[in-house]
């Protein structure tokens, strides 16, 4: 016999998978920003470009966090 899942169970499982993926993306962006800032401190010729890149990664991470918070509020409502 195979396993049968209700649509509600499948949707909940998929939502958990989406949330984990979004958090993984946030972590990757934040770690990337941190690494890029370290590189900027070591390379004076590329410092400005690398600082801008790090700031962009931090901004993108914040946007994904905000989107995730909105999604979680929708699920609760």
Secondary structure, 3 states (H helix, E strand, C coil): CCCCCCHHHHHHHHHHHHHHHHHHHHHHHHHHHHHHHHHHHHCCCCHHHHHHHHHHHHHHHHHHHHHHHHHHHHHHC
